[in-house]
Amino acid sequence: MRNPGAAPQSWLPSPDAQPYDGTAGELQTAPEVRVESICEQHQAAAVLKAVRAVHPYEEAVINFLPIFEPVPG
Protein backbone atom coordinates (compact mmCIF):
# COMPACT_ATOMS: atom_id res chain seq x y z
CA MET A 1 0.00 0.00 0.00
CA ARG A 2 1.42 3.38 -0.93
CA ASN A 3 1.41 6.13 1.65
CA PRO A 4 0.00 9.21 -0.14
CA GLY A 5 1.60 11.48 2.46
CA ALA A 6 5.08 9.97 2.10
CA ALA A 7 7.88 12.42 1.48
CA PRO A 8 9.93 11.94 -1.67
CA GLN A 9 13.26 10.20 -1.16
CA SER A 10 16.39 10.93 -3.18
CA TRP A 11 19.32 8.75 -4.19
CA LEU A 12 22.32 9.04 -6.49
CA PRO A 13 23.27 5.83 -8.32
CA SER A 14 27.01 5.61 -8.93
CA PRO A 15 28.11 6.10 -12.54
CA ASP A 16 28.71 2.35 -12.97
CA ALA A 17 25.43 1.29 -11.31
CA GLN A 18 22.58 -0.51 -13.02
CA PRO A 19 19.74 1.09 -11.03
CA TYR A 20 16.27 -0.42 -10.86
CA ASP A 21 14.83 3.08 -11.18
CA GLY A 22 16.46 6.12 -12.75
CA THR A 23 19.76 6.63 -14.53
CA ALA A 24 23.29 5.91 -13.31
CA GLY A 25 25.10 9.08 -12.26
CA GLU A 26 21.90 11.19 -12.04
CA LEU A 27 20.09 12.26 -8.88
CA GLN A 28 16.72 10.51 -8.61
CA THR A 29 13.66 11.39 -6.52
CA ALA A 30 10.55 9.27 -5.92
CA PRO A 31 8.04 8.61 -3.15
CA GLU A 32 9.09 5.96 -0.66
CA VAL A 33 6.87 2.97 0.00
CA ARG A 34 6.69 1.39 3.44
CA VAL A 35 5.47 -2.17 3.88
CA GLU A 36 4.53 -3.60 7.26
CA SER A 37 3.70 -7.19 8.09
CA ILE A 38 3.34 -9.48 11.07
CA CYS A 39 4.86 -12.94 11.31
CA GLU A 40 5.78 -15.45 13.97
CA GLN A 41 9.41 -15.45 15.13
CA HIS A 42 10.11 -18.84 13.53
CA GLN A 43 8.95 -17.41 10.15
CA ALA A 44 11.28 -14.36 10.20
CA ALA A 45 14.14 -15.93 8.21
CA ALA A 46 11.78 -17.04 5.42
CA VAL A 47 10.09 -13.63 5.35
CA LEU A 48 13.47 -11.89 5.10
CA LYS A 49 14.53 -14.17 2.25
CA ALA A 50 11.25 -13.57 0.39
CA VAL A 51 11.44 -9.77 0.74
CA ARG A 52 15.06 -9.64 -0.43
CA ALA A 53 14.20 -11.85 -3.42
CA VAL A 54 11.67 -9.32 -4.77
CA HIS A 55 13.01 -5.99 -3.46
CA PRO A 56 14.55 -3.87 -6.22
CA TYR A 57 17.09 -2.00 -4.07
CA GLU A 58 20.63 -3.28 -3.62
CA GLU A 59 20.43 -2.52 0.10
CA ALA A 60 16.83 -2.62 1.27
CA VAL A 61 16.06 -1.38 4.77
CA ILE A 62 14.38 -4.32 6.48
CA ASN A 63 13.62 -4.28 10.20
CA PHE A 64 12.05 -6.90 12.44
CA LEU A 65 10.54 -5.50 15.62
CA PRO A 66 9.31 -7.88 18.32
CA ILE A 67 5.80 -7.18 19.56
CA PHE A 68 4.92 -8.35 23.04
CA GLU A 69 1.48 -8.68 24.52
CA PRO A 70 1.53 -7.43 28.10
CA VAL A 71 0.65 -9.95 30.76
CA PRO A 72 -2.05 -8.63 33.07
CA GLY A 73 -0.69 -8.36 36.53
TORLUM-108000 format. One line per field, with one value per atom (N, C-alpha, C, O, CB): residue number from 1; residue in three letters; x, y, z. Coordinates in Angstrom, 2 decimals, padded with zeros to 5 digits. Glycine has a CB too. Layout:
N
padren	NUM;...
fiza	ALA;...
X	X;...
Y	Y;...
Z	Z;...
This chain:
73
padren	1;1;1;1;1;2;2;2;2;2;3;3;3;3;3;4;4;4;4;4;5;5;5;5;5;6;6;6;6;6;7;7;7;7;7;8;8;8;8;8;9;9;9;9;9;10;10;10;10;10;11;11;11;11;11;12;12;12;12;12;13;13;13;13;13;14;14;14;14;14;15;15;15;15;15;16;16;16;16;16;17;17;17;17;17;18;18;18;18;18;19;19;19;19;19;20;20;20;20;20;21;21;21;21;21;22;22;22;22;22;23;23;23;23;23;24;24;24;24;24;25;25;25;25;25;26;26;26;26;26;27;27;27;27;27;28;28;28;28;28;29;29;29;29;29;30;30;30;30;30;31;31;31;31;31;32;32;32;32;32;33;33;33;33;33;34;34;34;34;34;35;35;35;35;35;36;36;36;36;36;37;37;37;37;37;38;38;38;38;38;39;39;39;39;39;40;40;40;40;40;41;41;41;41;41;42;42;42;42;42;43;43;43;43;43;44;44;44;44;44;45;45;45;45;45;46;46;46;46;46;47;47;47;47;47;48;48;48;48;48;49;49;49;49;49;50;50;50;50;50;51;51;51;51;51;52;52;52;52;52;53;53;53;53;53;54;54;54;54;54;55;55;55;55;55;56;56;56;56;56;57;57;57;57;57;58;58;58;58;58;59;59;59;59;59;60;60;60;60;60;61;61;61;61;61;62;62;62;62;62;63;63;63;63;63;64;64;64;64;64;65;65;65;65;65;66;66;66;66;66;67;67;67;67;67;68;68;68;68;68;69;69;69;69;69;70;70;70;70;70;71;71;71;71;71;72;72;72;72;72;73;73;73;73;73
fiza	MET;MET;MET;MET;MET;ARG;ARG;ARG;ARG;ARG;ASN;ASN;ASN;ASN;ASN;PRO;PRO;PRO;PRO;PRO;GLY;GLY;GLY;GLY;GLY;ALA;ALA;ALA;ALA;ALA;ALA;ALA;ALA;ALA;ALA;PRO;PRO;PRO;PRO;PRO;GLN;GLN;GLN;GLN;GLN;SER;SER;SER;SER;SER;TRP;TRP;TRP;TRP;TRP;LEU;LEU;LEU;LEU;LEU;PRO;PRO;PRO;PRO;PRO;SER;SER;SER;SER;SER;PRO;PRO;PRO;PRO;PRO;ASP;ASP;ASP;ASP;ASP;ALA;ALA;ALA;ALA;ALA;GLN;GLN;GLN;GLN;GLN;PRO;PRO;PRO;PRO;PRO;TYR;TYR;TYR;TYR;TYR;ASP;ASP;ASP;ASP;ASP;GLY;GLY;GLY;GLY;GLY;THR;THR;THR;THR;THR;ALA;ALA;ALA;ALA;ALA;GLY;GLY;GLY;GLY;GLY;GLU;GLU;GLU;GLU;GLU;LEU;LEU;LEU;LEU;LEU;GLN;GLN;GLN;GLN;GLN;THR;THR;THR;THR;THR;ALA;ALA;ALA;ALA;ALA;PRO;PRO;PRO;PRO;PRO;GLU;GLU;GLU;GLU;GLU;VAL;VAL;VAL;VAL;VAL;ARG;ARG;ARG;ARG;ARG;VAL;VAL;VAL;VAL;VAL;GLU;GLU;GLU;GLU;GLU;SER;SER;SER;SER;SER;ILE;ILE;ILE;ILE;ILE;CYS;CYS;CYS;CYS;CYS;GLU;GLU;GLU;GLU;GLU;GLN;GLN;GLN;GLN;GLN;HIS;HIS;HIS;HIS;HIS;GLN;GLN;GLN;GLN;GLN;ALA;ALA;ALA;ALA;ALA;ALA;ALA;ALA;ALA;ALA;ALA;ALA;ALA;ALA;ALA;VAL;VAL;VAL;VAL;VAL;LEU;LEU;LEU;LEU;LEU;LYS;LYS;LYS;LYS;LYS;ALA;ALA;ALA;ALA;ALA;VAL;VAL;VAL;VAL;VAL;ARG;ARG;ARG;ARG;ARG;ALA;ALA;ALA;ALA;ALA;VAL;VAL;VAL;VAL;VAL;HIS;HIS;HIS;HIS;HIS;PRO;PRO;PRO;PRO;PRO;TYR;TYR;TYR;TYR;TYR;GLU;GLU;GLU;GLU;GLU;GLU;GLU;GLU;GLU;GLU;ALA;ALA;ALA;ALA;ALA;VAL;VAL;VAL;VAL;VAL;ILE;ILE;ILE;ILE;ILE;ASN;ASN;ASN;ASN;ASN;PHE;PHE;PHE;PHE;PHE;LEU;LEU;LEU;LEU;LEU;PRO;PRO;PRO;PRO;PRO;ILE;ILE;ILE;ILE;ILE;PHE;PHE;PHE;PHE;PHE;GLU;GLU;GLU;GLU;GLU;PRO;PRO;PRO;PRO;PRO;VAL;VAL;VAL;VAL;VAL;PRO;PRO;PRO;PRO;PRO;GLY;GLY;GLY;GLY;GLY
X	000.84;000.00;000.89;001.81;-000.96;000.63;001.42;000.86;-000.34;001.39;001.78;001.41;001.33;002.36;002.43;000.12;000.00;000.68;000.97;-001.44;000.94;001.60;003.10;003.76;001.01;003.64;005.08;005.90;005.57;005.41;006.97;007.88;008.73;009.10;008.78;009.05;009.93;011.32;011.83;010.04;011.91;013.26;014.18;013.75;013.31;015.42;016.39;017.55;017.91;016.91;018.14;019.32;020.12;019.58;018.94;021.41;022.32;023.03;023.99;023.34;022.58;023.27;024.68;024.86;022.46;025.65;027.01;027.05;026.17;028.01;028.04;028.11;028.13;027.67;029.32;028.65;028.71;027.57;027.60;030.04;026.57;025.43;024.48;024.50;024.67;023.67;022.58;021.30;020.73;022.78;020.84;019.74;018.41;018.13;019.58;017.62;016.27;015.42;014.62;015.62;015.61;014.83;015.78;016.67;013.77;015.62;016.46;017.64;017.69;016.94;018.60;019.76;021.03;021.13;019.72;022.00;023.29;023.90;023.89;024.26;024.43;025.10;024.17;024.65;025.94;022.86;021.90;021.07;020.60;020.98;020.90;020.09;018.65;018.06;020.17;018.09;016.72;015.88;016.39;016.70;014.59;013.66;012.35;011.84;013.42;011.83;010.55;009.96;010.70;010.74;008.64;008.04;008.50;008.67;006.51;008.68;009.09;007.86;006.84;009.97;007.96;006.87;007.30;008.41;006.49;006.41;006.69;005.73;004.52;006.54;006.28;005.47;005.62;006.73;005.90;004.50;004.53;003.81;002.85;003.87;004.28;003.70;003.92;004.76;004.30;003.18;003.34;003.60;002.94;002.07;004.58;004.86;005.32;005.72;005.93;005.27;005.78;007.31;007.89;005.23;007.95;009.41;010.06;011.06;009.87;009.51;010.11;009.97;010.61;009.47;009.14;008.95;009.84;009.90;007.50;010.53;011.28;012.33;012.45;011.94;013.09;014.14;013.54;014.09;014.97;012.43;011.78;011.19;011.24;010.68;010.63;010.09;011.21;011.06;009.35;012.33;013.47;013.95;014.21;014.60;014.08;014.53;013.56;013.98;014.68;012.26;011.25;011.28;011.17;009.86;011.41;011.44;012.68;012.58;011.43;013.83;015.06;015.00;015.58;016.27;014.30;014.20;013.43;013.69;013.53;012.50;011.67;011.95;011.44;010.23;012.75;013.01;013.99;015.03;013.54;013.68;014.55;015.83;016.76;013.78;015.90;017.09;018.24;018.02;016.77;019.46;020.63;020.69;021.02;021.92;020.37;020.43;019.09;018.93;021.59;018.14;016.83;016.92;017.68;015.80;016.15;016.06;014.94;013.77;015.79;015.34;014.38;014.59;015.69;014.53;013.54;013.62;012.59;011.47;013.41;012.98;012.05;011.96;012.97;012.51;010.76;010.54;009.66;008.53;009.90;010.14;009.31;008.14;008.29;010.15;007.00;005.80;005.40;005.20;004.62;005.27;004.92;003.55;003.20;005.95;002.77;001.48;001.72;002.28;000.41;001.31;001.53;000.72;-000.41;001.18;001.31;000.65;-000.05;000.60;001.67;-001.36;-002.05;-001.48;-001.23;-003.57;-001.30;-000.69;-001.21;-000.74;000.66
Y	-001.17;000.00;001.24;001.34;-000.01;002.14;003.38;004.38;004.49;003.98;005.10;006.13;007.44;007.99;006.21;007.98;009.21;010.41;011.38;009.53;010.37;011.48;011.29;012.09;011.68;010.26;009.97;011.04;011.50;008.58;011.43;012.42;011.76;010.59;013.07;012.50;011.94;011.65;012.39;012.91;010.58;010.20;010.38;010.21;008.73;010.71;010.93;009.96;009.56;012.38;009.60;008.75;009.06;009.54;007.25;008.78;009.04;007.74;007.37;010.16;007.05;005.83;006.18;007.17;005.10;005.36;005.61;005.50;004.86;004.60;006.11;006.10;004.70;004.51;006.84;003.71;002.35;001.46;000.24;001.71;002.05;001.29;000.88;001.45;002.12;-000.10;-000.51;-000.38;-001.38;-001.99;000.87;001.09;000.53;000.51;002.56;000.07;-000.42;000.73;000.55;-001.03;001.91;003.08;004.25;004.48;003.43;004.97;006.12;005.79;004.75;006.69;006.72;006.63;006.72;007.55;007.72;005.88;005.91;007.30;007.92;004.85;007.79;009.08;010.28;011.41;009.21;010.07;011.19;011.08;010.00;011.21;012.22;012.26;011.89;012.42;013.65;010.98;010.51;010.87;010.92;008.98;011.11;011.39;010.66;010.70;012.93;009.99;009.27;009.08;009.10;007.89;008.88;008.61;007.26;006.30;008.65;007.20;005.96;005.16;005.72;006.26;003.86;002.97;002.19;001.66;002.00;002.13;001.39;000.21;000.36;002.31;-000.96;-002.17;-002.70;-002.81;-003.24;-003.02;-003.60;-004.94;-005.13;-002.65;-005.85;-007.19;-007.76;-007.28;-008.11;-008.78;-009.48;-010.94;-011.55;-009.31;-011.52;-012.94;-013.49;-012.74;-013.20;-014.79;-015.45;-015.44;-015.37;-016.91;-015.50;-015.45;-016.54;-016.28;-015.59;-017.74;-018.84;-018.64;-019.36;-020.15;-017.69;-017.41;-016.27;-016.02;-017.08;-015.58;-014.36;-014.60;-013.79;-013.79;-015.68;-015.93;-016.12;-015.61;-017.17;-016.83;-017.04;-015.74;-015.49;-018.10;-014.92;-013.63;-012.74;-012.11;-012.94;-012.69;-011.89;-012.33;-011.50;-011.98;-013.63;-014.17;-013.79;-013.42;-015.71;-013.89;-013.57;-012.08;-011.74;-013.96;-011.21;-009.77;-009.42;-008.68;-008.97;-009.94;-009.64;-010.17;-009.57;-010.25;-011.27;-011.85;-010.95;-010.99;-013.21;-010.15;-009.32;-007.82;-007.04;-009.57;-007.41;-005.99;-005.48;-006.09;-005.73;-004.35;-003.87;-003.18;-003.04;-002.95;-002.73;-002.00;-002.95;-004.09;-001.15;-002.47;-003.28;-003.49;-004.58;-002.60;-002.45;-002.52;-002.06;-000.90;-001.65;-002.96;-002.62;-002.47;-003.18;-003.70;-001.54;-001.38;-002.30;-002.07;000.12;-003.34;-004.32;-004.46;-004.79;-005.71;-004.20;-004.28;-005.28;-005.34;-002.89;-006.03;-006.90;-006.36;-006.23;-008.42;-006.04;-005.50;-006.47;-006.75;-004.08;-006.97;-007.88;-007.13;-006.00;-008.57;-007.76;-007.18;-008.12;-009.31;-007.00;-007.56;-008.35;-007.96;-006.78;-008.18;-008.95;-008.68;-008.61;-009.54;-009.77;-007.53;-007.43;-008.47;-008.80;-006.02;-008.97;-009.95;-009.17;-008.42;-011.01;-009.34;-008.63;-009.02;-010.19;-008.91;-008.02;-008.36;-007.68;-007.92;-008.13
Z	000.00;000.00;000.00;000.81;001.21;-000.88;-000.93;000.08;000.28;-002.37;000.69;001.65;000.90;000.51;002.84;000.66;-000.14;000.50;-000.19;-000.37;001.79;002.46;002.59;003.25;003.81;001.97;002.10;001.40;000.31;001.51;002.06;001.48;000.41;000.53;002.58;-000.64;-001.67;-001.10;-000.25;-002.86;-001.56;-001.16;-002.36;-003.51;-000.63;-002.10;-003.18;-003.04;-001.94;-003.17;-004.18;-004.19;-005.44;-006.44;-004.13;-005.38;-006.49;-006.85;-006.18;-006.14;-007.90;-008.32;-008.81;-009.52;-009.42;-008.45;-008.93;-010.45;-011.05;-008.28;-011.08;-012.54;-013.16;-014.28;-012.99;-012.43;-012.97;-012.48;-012.68;-012.61;-011.83;-011.31;-012.43;-013.53;-010.25;-012.13;-013.02;-012.19;-011.77;-013.58;-011.96;-011.03;-011.53;-012.72;-010.77;-010.58;-010.86;-011.40;-012.31;-009.58;-010.81;-011.18;-011.41;-010.59;-010.08;-012.49;-012.75;-013.64;-014.29;-011.46;-013.66;-014.53;-013.71;-012.81;-015.60;-014.01;-013.31;-013.41;-014.48;-013.90;-012.29;-012.26;-012.17;-012.16;-013.45;-012.12;-012.04;-010.77;-010.41;-013.29;-010.09;-008.88;-009.20;-010.14;-008.22;-008.42;-008.61;-007.40;-006.28;-008.86;-007.61;-006.52;-006.81;-007.93;-006.35;-005.79;-005.92;-004.54;-003.55;-006.65;-004.45;-003.15;-002.62;-003.37;-003.24;-001.31;-000.66;-000.27;000.13;000.58;-000.38;000.00;001.23;001.30;-001.16;002.20;003.44;003.50;003.30;004.71;003.77;003.88;005.30;005.81;002.83;005.92;007.26;007.22;006.47;008.29;008.03;008.09;009.48;010.24;007.00;009.79;011.07;010.77;009.93;011.98;011.46;011.31;012.66;013.55;010.21;012.78;013.97;013.91;012.83;014.07;015.06;015.13;014.28;013.61;016.58;014.29;013.53;012.01;011.24;013.93;011.58;010.15;009.65;008.45;009.89;010.55;010.20;009.12;008.20;011.43;009.20;008.21;006.81;005.83;008.60;006.72;005.42;004.88;003.68;005.55;005.77;005.35;004.82;003.78;006.53;005.53;005.10;003.72;002.85;006.13;003.53;002.25;001.13;000.04;002.34;001.40;000.39;000.02;-001.16;000.89;001.01;000.74;-000.08;-001.05;002.06;000.31;-000.43;-001.87;-002.77;000.29;-002.08;-003.42;-004.39;-005.59;-003.35;-003.89;-004.77;-004.65;-005.45;-004.48;-003.66;-003.46;-004.50;-004.71;-002.04;-005.15;-006.22;-005.76;-006.55;-007.07;-004.52;-004.07;-003.77;-003.36;-002.83;-003.98;-003.62;-002.11;-001.64;-004.11;-001.36;000.10;000.67;001.06;000.67;000.72;001.27;002.79;003.45;000.90;003.32;004.77;005.25;004.97;005.18;005.98;006.48;007.98;008.44;005.75;008.75;010.20;010.72;010.21;010.84;011.73;012.44;013.86;014.55;012.41;014.29;015.62;016.41;015.99;015.56;017.52;018.32;018.95;019.42;019.41;018.95;019.56;020.70;020.49;018.51;021.87;023.04;023.53;023.59;024.15;023.90;024.52;026.02;026.60;024.14;026.66;028.10;028.86;028.50;028.60;029.91;030.76;031.87;032.60;031.34;031.99;033.07;034.43;034.70;033.02;035.26;036.53;037.68;038.79;036.49
